[in-house]
Amino acid sequence: MLELHGGLDDMTKASPAVQPNMNDVILDIRHLKKYYPVYKGVFKKVTGHVKAVDDVSLYVRRGETLGLVGESGCGKTTLGKCIVRLQSPTSGEMRFRYGEGGMRDILSLNAKEGFDVRKKIQIVFQDPYSSLNPVKTIYEAFDEPLRVHRMGSRAQRKEIIAQMLEVVNLRSDYMYRYPHEFSGGQRQRISIARALCIKPELIVCDEPVSALDVSIQAQVLNLMKDLQQQMNLSYVFIAHDLSVVEYMSDRIAVMYLGQVVELATSTSLYRTPRHPYTEALLSAVPTPELDAVRERIVLKGDVPSPINPPSGCRFHPRCSKCQEICRVEMPQLRKVSGTEDHYVACHLADTESVPQEARMEL
Amino acid sequence: MNSESDLILKVDNLQTQFHLSRRVVKAVNGVSFQMKRGRTLGVVGESGCGKSVTAHSIVQLLPKMGRIVDGSITYYSSNGAVELSKLKRNGSEMRAIRGKEIGMIFQDPMASLNPVFTIGHQIAENITQHEKISRAAAMERAVEMLTMLGIPQASTRIKDYPHQFSGGMKQRAMIALAMVCNPKLLIADEPTTALDVTIQAQILELMKEMQHKYGTSIILITHNMGIVADMADDIAVMYMGRIVEFGTVRQVLGSPRHPYTRALLQSVPVLGIAKGERLKTIRGSTPDPSDMPEGCEFAPRCDFATKQCKTVPADTDLGGGHRVRCWNCMGGLTT
């Protein structure tokens, strides 16, 4: 009960940008921040912070894919790493639905509980060449997490590994081979199988197909979709390739300099992008269609440094529609008028002035 | 103007092999194409298909174990035709062409700029190598070039080292370096693969602008069909060291005839199209280049393979310069 009250209080005092109003939310992130200190001089004095993730609120439903897109340095990978706790967030809340207790803040768990949660959240990395240990066979690489989490006897574990390999369309006797014996696509499927073998509920996929050739990319994407359906998995799908994210995701969060600037269902985001940055991103993707009539918006300059982000709206120095207010005031993520699930952080977008009432049923 | 003087580059039956300790890898296995002045040729294919090796063969920048075993590469300079494959790798003739007549941009700008020299030094070096010009004047040209490529305060940034530039700026510096001697032919090997989409859009626009200004011919190597559709006039699709389909953008993307081209086009998700549908995949993976299948290289992965595919398919001209290397391309292919 206490936690429920705490949650509601929190919702009313802060800007409740995005409210899941369903019971099937599996992960709920609120005001998450990750700052890296910048040191200088002999005494390693802290002179500033890289605001890699700066006040991000998001949620993921069970069985859905939340896409995270943005340019390099926008904080999408840091956010992903915070979710799997490879990085500890500086502040903020992260609730995860697990066990009997409903949603629990996983940032304040004790060691034992934290250990249990780790089993439920897994990650697949970008580069399948560096994420598999070259001196361990596939069997050894898979067996370790299973052993650590005490899943079954030796024989049972072997059975699980064989099964998992078959799930990702590899022969089960491949488990005695070493990573160098596999191609890139096979390795990425092995990485996925490894993430799956301890039965997680949420998988953070950090650029899972960026290192693969196009024909192999399609195999892996199809496989990921199939597995999601079979096992009711939730994905946080991180990628810089908009067309891949759009294809995979139910909802997409567009990030810029550590903040979410737009959040919408993928069809809505593609058809009616509201943030100038999203528009530019979409228009910059080259498509293999003849006579494509899209006007390409070419953004000026580079992404500014996240140590000294621009004042007001962080996108304003590159925005063609920049107005006075954009330089001064930071826009909040608000719901776009007349839409169901479309949020944007832009002063110029037609948003509801009053933030939507919080209805969190935990 | 006759057709011969219209050409800038003619590659005929190029074969490049890598002699490793125990095996021979046929990286490029009989590639032929012609390039007209002022046009852009997009070379697409997956990794290991030989697209980069083709480009490196043209400028003779192959690693030691790589050698051109057969075929010809004819470059039509203003002083007549030059047979590039016969020139010494580091001979004066080759060096006079490389960097001056043929410019190059590589994929990774971080790896292709020298970290211990300033950006200005590196650009100016290319000018002083090829032209009789003072250092100061060369530096001035470098500043001009960088300004034109949209680098703010170029006169001060020119004293910066590569690590002080961002990824997009480094790639601009690379373009400046390649374009500063006003080359007739520019080879861009995956110029935007290491960059973000918004920066990629900037760089592609820049390349178009430079081409418009100087009438440069561009060989654009990429694995991204979208980029070729946007940039190229002609497309060469490569698979395992061969051009399997060649034609104008309209021919190749509008009516692809080789099963591999079709599969490539269908296996990438396109923004706003076919969401919820499964992506078409190409089964298996690319064969080991030192142990290539007999006949058509693509046959083991092809859905339309027949007995005939055990023999190497001839290069068939479908008319209008649309060439396909497939036995079944004349008809009966329906997907």
Interface residues (C-beta under 8 A of the other chain):
Chain A: E71 S72 S183 G185 Q186 D213 V214 S215 I216 Q217 A218 Q219 L221 N222 K225 H240 D241 L242 S243 V244 E246 Y247 M248 S266 T267 Y270 R271 A280 L281 L282 S283 A284 V285 P286 T287 P288 E289 L290 A292 R296 V298 L299 D302 V303
Chain B: E46 S47 S166 G167 G168 M169 D196 V197 T198 I199 Q200 A201 Q202 L204 E205 H223 N224 M225 G226 I227 V228 A229 D230 V249 R250 L253 G254 A263 L264 L265 S267 V268 P269 V270 L271 G272 A274 K275 R278 L279 K280 T281 I282 S285 T286
